[in-house]
Amino acid sequence: MRSYTPVLALAADLLCVLVFVVVGKADHATGLAPAAVAATAWPFVAALVLGWVVTLAWRSPGRIWPTGVLVWAVTVVGAMPLRLLSGEGAPFSFVLVTTLFLATTMLGWRAVALLVSRRKRQTVA
């Protein structure tokens, strides 16, 4: 495994979170100023970092199971109480959309990377 893979994988997960936040803020017209995005994103970023730490994700960052699933689950489950503590809401519809969007993106990029990796190995062989 290349030494930069964990950095790129963490960047991909962060990008998933930031896209989720920006799309949500744009859809609800709540402002896209950097401070507004950061205020909404921090619970997800903090939970994502926690997910990486508790799963030791840097050891196998591209794996869907268990790494991707556990990082995704910790991100969603960890972000909700942080949102509530910061005065934001977490209604069921928000939790559902969050869960589905982050599952699709955080597990999706890993699935694409796996397929590309397998294709490259088949081409070389």
N, C-alpha and C positions, 0 to 999 in steps of 0.2 A: 504494500500500500504506500502510495506517495505521501510525503510528509505534509503536503499542503491540503490533503483531502479533508481532514477535520475542520480546517479553517473555511474551506469552501462549503462544506456541509452546514456548518453553523451559520455562515452567511446566507445560504439558501433557506434555512429555517427562519432566520431573522427577516428575510425578504418576504416569506409567506405571511408572517405576522404583520409586517408593515403594509403589505398590499391589502390585507384584511382590514386594517385600521383605516387606511386611506379610502378604500372603496366604501366602507361603512360611513365615514365622515362625509364623503362626497354625496352619497346616496341620501343621507339625512340632512345635508346642507348645514352641518355644524361647524364648518370652518376647517380649512386646510393649512392654516399657519403652522409653522414648525412647533410652536409651543402647544397648540391644540392637539396636534398629532402625537407629540410626546406625552401629553397628559393622558391620552387615551391608550397609548401603546405601552406605557411602563409596566402595568400589571402583567401583560402578556410577555414582554421581554424578560421581566424578572422570573416569571414562571418557566419560561423557556430555558433560561440559564440554569435554574434549579433542576429542570428535567435533564439537561445535559450533565450536570454534576452527579445527581443521584443515580443515573443510568451508566455513567462513565462512557458517554456516547462517543467520545473521541477515539475509543478503541475500535469501534466498527460503525462509523457514522452513517454509512450508506445502507445499512441493513434495514429492511422493513420491519422484520421481527427479530429480536425484541426491541431494538433501538428506536426505530421510527415510531412504533406504536406507543411505547412507553414515554418517549419525549413528548409526543402529541398529547397523550392523556394527562401527563403532569402539567403541560402548558395550559390546557383547558381547565382542568380541575383546580390548578393553583391560581390561575388568573381571576377566577370568579370571586373568591373571598377578598382578594386585593382590590378588585373593582368596588365591592361593597364597602370596604374600609375607606376607600377614597371618595365615597359619596356618590358613586355611579351605581346605576341599577344593573340587575342581572335577571331580567324576566326570562321565563322558560323559552320564549321565542328567540331571544338573543343567545341563550346558551345553546339552543339547537342549531342556529345558523353558525355560530362560532365553531361548534363541534364539527359540523359537516364541512365548512369551508377549510378549516385547518386540517382536517383529515384528508380532504381531497388534495390540498396543496403539499402538505408536509409528507404525506405518504406517496403522493403522486410523483414528486420529483425523484424520490428514491426508486420508485418503480421504473421510471424512464431511465434513470442512471443504470439500473440493473439490466434493463433490456439492451441499452447501448453497449454496456460492458460485455454482455453475452454475444452480441453481434460481432464485436471486435475480435473476441476469442475465436468465434467460428470462422471469421474471415482469415485470421492468421493461420489457423490449423489447416 
